[in-house]
Amino acid sequence: MKKIILTFLFLILIQGICFAQNIKFVQVTDSHFVAGDEYRTKVLKNTVKSINDEKDISFVVFTGDNLDSPHEEYLPEFVKIINRLDVPYYIIIGNHDVFKNNGLSKVHYLEIVKDNNFFYKYKKPNYVFKKDGFVFIVVDGAKEIIPGSIGYYKDDTLKWLEKQLKKNKNKPVVILQHFPLVSIKEIPSHSVYQKEKYIDLLDKYDNVISVIAGHLHMNSEIMRNGVYHITSPTLLNDPPSYKVINIVLTKGFSPMIYTELKEVDMEEKI
C-alpha cells in the first residue's frame, strides 16, 4: 500500500513538472556608465563576465540610467561592453539617458544602440518581446524634453500598454520599466506623475505577474493585488550587484518568483 501511495505522489510530481514553465533572467539597473571612467568601465566589464558565468540565463535587461548623463559619446562604449554578453539583452531608457536638446533623443539613443549592435532591432522605447511562453512588455516613462527624476507614463503609452495586455490576456506578462510604481519606501522626488492611472490599469488585468524597475537605487520587493513589484539597487552598489530573477509558473498554482542579488567580483581582472 505504501508503495502505491509513493508511486501516486511521484506521478503527481511529474505531472506538475510537465505543466510548469519557468524563465531565468538578469536585471542590471542604474549602471550610470561614463566612458573613460576606469572604475565604472571595470564594473560593467566585470558584471558582463559574472553574468556570463551564470547558468541557464535567458536574457539580460538593463532597466534604465545606463549612462550617468546624456552624452552621446558614452553610449557606444557602453554598448560595446555589453555586446560581450553570451545571451540577448534588452535596453530601457531612464531619466539620465536622454536629453533631446543636448542631441540625445530617444530615437537617436536607440539608433546608436543599433549602430553598435546589428542584431538589436528595437527602434522605439516601448516594445514587446516573448521568451519561453512569457510576454515581456517594456514601458517607457522617461522625459526627453525636460528630463527629471519624476516618471511620466503618457496617456498614449498607457493606451498602448492596455492594447498589449488585451492582446496577451491568456499569457503571463512581465512589465519592465525604469520608474517603479510601488515600493517599500515612497520617495516624492523620484515618484511617478499620476501613477494612479497606471495602477488602475494594472488592476483591470490578471495576466500581469510582475513589474520590474530600478531608479530608486534600493532593493524593494512587494506584492500588490497579485502583482509582484520588484525594484533593484544600482549596479554601483558597494559592492556592485545585479539581480537574478527566476519565475516559475505551475498550472493550478500562483506564480513563484525567486530573486537573488549577486555581487560582482571586482578583484577579477578582465
C-alpha positions as CSV (number, residue, x, y, z in Angstrom):
1,M,0.0,0.0,0.0
2,K,2.8,2.4,0.9
3,K,4.5,1.7,-2.4
4,I,1.3,2.5,-4.3
5,I,1.0,5.9,-2.4
6,L,4.6,6.8,-3.2
7,T,4.1,6.0,-6.8
8,F,0.9,8.1,-6.9
9,L,2.8,11.0,-5.3
10,F,5.6,10.6,-7.8
11,L,3.2,10.7,-10.7
12,I,1.6,13.9,-9.3
13,L,5.1,15.5,-9.0
14,I,6.0,14.5,-12.6
15,Q,2.7,15.9,-13.8
16,G,3.3,19.2,-12.0
17,I,6.7,19.5,-13.6
18,C,5.3,18.9,-17.0
19,F,2.8,21.7,-16.6
20,A,5.4,24.1,-15.2
21,Q,7.1,26.8,-17.2
22,N,9.9,28.9,-15.9
23,I,12.3,31.6,-17.0
24,K,15.5,32.9,-15.5
25,F,17.0,36.2,-16.5
26,V,19.2,39.0,-15.1
27,Q,18.3,42.6,-14.3
28,V,21.0,45.3,-14.4
29,T,19.9,48.7,-13.4
30,D,21.3,52.2,-13.0
31,S,24.8,51.5,-14.1
32,H,25.5,55.2,-14.7
33,F,28.2,54.4,-17.1
34,V,30.8,57.1,-18.0
35,A,33.1,56.4,-21.0
36,G,36.7,56.8,-19.9
37,D,35.9,56.3,-16.3
38,E,38.2,53.5,-15.2
39,Y,36.2,52.3,-12.2
40,R,32.8,52.3,-14.0
41,T,34.2,50.6,-17.0
42,K,35.7,47.9,-14.8
43,V,32.4,47.5,-13.0
44,L,30.5,47.0,-16.3
45,K,33.1,44.6,-17.7
46,N,33.2,42.5,-14.6
47,T,29.4,42.4,-14.5
48,V,29.3,41.1,-18.0
49,K,31.9,38.4,-17.1
50,S,29.9,37.5,-13.9
51,I,26.6,37.2,-15.8
52,N,28.3,35.0,-18.5
53,D,29.3,32.7,-15.6
54,E,25.7,32.3,-14.6
55,K,23.8,29.1,-15.6
56,D,20.6,29.0,-17.7
57,I,20.1,32.7,-18.2
58,S,17.7,33.6,-21.0
59,F,18.5,37.3,-21.3
60,V,19.6,40.4,-19.6
61,V,17.6,43.6,-19.2
62,F,19.1,47.0,-18.5
63,T,16.4,48.9,-16.8
64,G,17.5,52.5,-17.4
65,D,20.0,55.1,-16.3
66,N,22.5,53.1,-18.3
67,L,24.5,56.3,-18.7
68,D,25.3,58.7,-15.9
69,S,24.4,61.7,-18.2
70,P,23.0,62.1,-21.7
71,H,26.3,62.4,-23.5
72,E,26.3,60.7,-26.9
73,E,29.9,59.6,-26.7
74,Y,29.2,57.5,-23.6
75,L,26.7,55.2,-25.3
76,P,28.8,53.4,-28.0
77,E,31.3,52.3,-25.4
78,F,28.5,51.1,-23.1
79,V,27.0,49.0,-25.9
80,K,30.4,47.6,-27.0
81,I,31.0,46.3,-23.5
82,I,27.5,44.7,-23.1
83,N,27.9,43.2,-26.5
84,R,30.2,40.7,-24.8
85,L,27.2,39.1,-23.1
86,D,26.5,35.5,-24.2
87,V,22.8,36.0,-24.2
88,P,20.5,38.6,-25.8
89,Y,19.9,41.9,-23.9
90,Y,17.2,44.5,-23.9
91,I,17.5,48.2,-23.1
92,I,15.2,50.5,-21.2
93,I,15.7,54.3,-21.2
94,G,16.0,56.1,-17.9
95,N,15.9,59.8,-16.9
96,H,19.7,60.1,-17.0
97,D,19.9,58.6,-20.5
98,V,18.3,61.2,-22.8
99,F,18.0,64.9,-23.3
100,K,16.7,66.0,-26.7
101,N,18.1,69.5,-26.6
102,N,21.5,68.0,-25.9
103,G,21.3,66.0,-29.1
104,L,20.5,62.6,-27.5
105,S,16.8,62.0,-28.1
106,K,15.2,58.6,-27.5
107,V,15.2,57.9,-31.3
108,H,18.8,58.8,-31.6
109,Y,19.7,56.8,-28.5
110,L,18.2,53.6,-30.0
111,E,19.9,54.4,-33.3
112,I,23.3,54.4,-31.6
113,V,22.5,51.1,-29.9
114,K,21.6,49.7,-33.3
115,D,24.7,51.1,-35.0
116,N,26.8,49.3,-32.4
117,N,24.8,46.1,-32.3
118,F,23.5,44.9,-35.7
119,F,21.2,42.4,-34.0
120,Y,19.4,44.9,-31.8
121,K,16.0,45.5,-33.6
122,Y,14.0,47.8,-31.3
123,K,13.5,51.3,-32.7
124,K,11.0,52.6,-30.2
125,P,11.3,52.9,-26.4
126,N,8.0,50.9,-25.9
127,Y,8.2,47.4,-27.2
128,V,7.3,43.7,-26.6
129,F,9.4,40.5,-26.7
130,K,8.5,36.9,-25.9
131,K,10.5,34.2,-24.2
132,D,9.6,30.7,-23.2
133,G,5.9,31.4,-23.1
134,F,6.2,34.6,-21.2
135,V,5.4,38.1,-22.6
136,F,7.7,40.9,-21.6
137,I,6.5,44.5,-22.1
138,V,8.9,47.4,-22.0
139,V,7.2,50.6,-20.9
140,D,8.9,53.9,-21.3
141,G,8.4,56.6,-18.7
142,A,11.4,58.9,-19.3
143,K,11.1,62.5,-20.4
144,E,13.4,63.7,-23.2
145,I,12.5,67.4,-23.4
146,I,12.9,68.3,-19.8
147,P,14.4,65.3,-18.1
148,G,13.9,64.8,-14.4
149,S,13.6,62.2,-11.7
150,I,9.7,62.1,-11.8
151,G,8.5,59.3,-14.1
152,Y,5.8,60.2,-16.6
153,Y,3.8,57.4,-18.4
154,K,1.9,59.3,-21.1
155,D,-1.7,58.5,-21.8
156,D,-0.8,57.2,-25.3
157,T,1.8,54.9,-23.6
158,L,-0.8,53.6,-21.2
159,K,-3.3,53.0,-24.1
160,W,-0.6,51.1,-26.0
161,L,0.1,49.1,-22.8
162,E,-3.6,48.2,-22.4
163,K,-3.7,47.1,-26.0
164,Q,-0.8,44.7,-25.3
165,L,-2.4,43.4,-22.2
166,K,-5.6,42.7,-24.0
167,K,-3.7,41.0,-26.9
168,N,-1.9,38.7,-24.4
169,K,-4.7,38.2,-21.9
170,N,-4.1,34.5,-21.8
171,K,-0.4,34.7,-21.3
172,P,1.8,35.5,-18.3
173,V,3.0,39.1,-18.6
174,V,6.1,40.8,-17.0
175,I,6.4,44.6,-17.3
176,L,9.9,46.1,-17.5
177,Q,10.5,49.8,-16.9
178,H,12.7,52.3,-15.2
179,F,10.4,54.1,-12.8
180,P,8.7,51.9,-10.1
181,L,5.0,52.2,-9.3
182,V,5.1,50.5,-5.9
183,S,8.0,50.3,-3.4
184,I,8.6,49.8,0.3
185,K,9.6,53.4,0.6
186,E,7.9,56.3,-1.2
187,I,10.3,59.0,-2.4
188,P,8.3,62.0,-3.6
189,S,11.3,63.4,-5.7
190,H,11.5,60.1,-7.5
191,S,7.9,59.2,-7.9
192,V,5.6,58.7,-10.9
193,Y,3.3,61.5,-12.1
194,Q,-0.4,60.4,-11.8
195,K,0.7,56.9,-11.1
196,E,-2.9,56.0,-10.1
197,K,-3.9,55.9,-13.8
198,Y,-1.2,53.2,-14.4
199,I,-2.1,51.3,-11.2
200,D,-5.8,51.4,-12.1
201,L,-4.9,49.9,-15.5
202,L,-3.0,47.0,-13.9
203,D,-5.9,46.3,-11.6
204,K,-8.1,45.6,-14.6
205,Y,-6.0,42.7,-15.8
206,D,-5.0,39.4,-14.1
207,N,-2.3,38.4,-16.6
208,V,0.4,40.7,-15.2
209,I,2.6,38.8,-12.7
210,S,5.4,41.3,-12.1
211,V,6.6,44.9,-12.7
212,I,10.4,45.2,-12.6
213,A,12.1,48.6,-12.3
214,G,15.1,50.4,-10.9
215,H,15.6,54.2,-10.4
216,L,15.4,54.3,-6.6
217,H,18.9,52.8,-6.1
218,M,17.4,50.5,-3.4
219,N,16.1,46.9,-3.1
220,S,12.4,46.7,-2.7
221,E,10.1,43.7,-3.4
222,I,6.4,44.0,-2.6
223,M,3.2,42.2,-3.6
224,R,0.2,44.4,-4.5
225,N,-3.1,42.9,-5.8
226,G,-1.4,39.8,-7.2
227,V,1.4,41.7,-8.9
228,Y,5.0,41.4,-7.6
229,H,6.7,44.8,-7.8
230,I,10.5,44.5,-7.9
231,T,12.8,47.4,-7.6
232,S,16.5,46.7,-7.7
233,P,19.5,48.7,-6.5
234,T,22.1,50.4,-8.7
235,L,24.8,48.4,-10.2
236,L,27.2,50.9,-8.5
237,N,26.3,49.5,-5.1
238,D,29.1,48.8,-2.7
239,P,29.9,46.1,-3.7
240,P,28.4,46.3,-7.3
241,S,25.5,44.0,-7.8
242,Y,22.8,42.8,-10.2
243,K,19.7,40.7,-9.7
244,V,18.9,37.2,-11.0
245,I,15.2,36.7,-11.3
246,N,13.6,33.2,-11.7
247,I,9.8,33.0,-12.5
248,V,8.1,29.6,-12.2
249,L,4.5,29.0,-13.3
250,T,2.8,25.7,-12.4
251,K,-0.8,25.0,-13.6
252,G,-3.2,25.5,-10.7
253,F,-0.8,27.4,-8.5
254,S,0.1,31.0,-8.0
255,P,3.3,32.2,-9.8
256,M,6.5,31.8,-7.8
257,I,9.2,34.5,-8.2
258,Y,12.7,34.0,-6.8
259,T,15.3,36.8,-6.8
260,E,18.9,36.9,-5.8
261,L,21.2,39.9,-5.6
262,K,24.6,38.8,-7.0
263,E,27.7,40.7,-6.1
264,V,30.3,41.4,-8.8
265,D,33.8,40.2,-8.1
266,M,35.9,43.4,-8.6
267,E,39.1,41.5,-7.8
268,E,38.9,39.6,-11.0
269,K,40.9,41.1,-13.9
270,I,39.3,41.2,-17.3
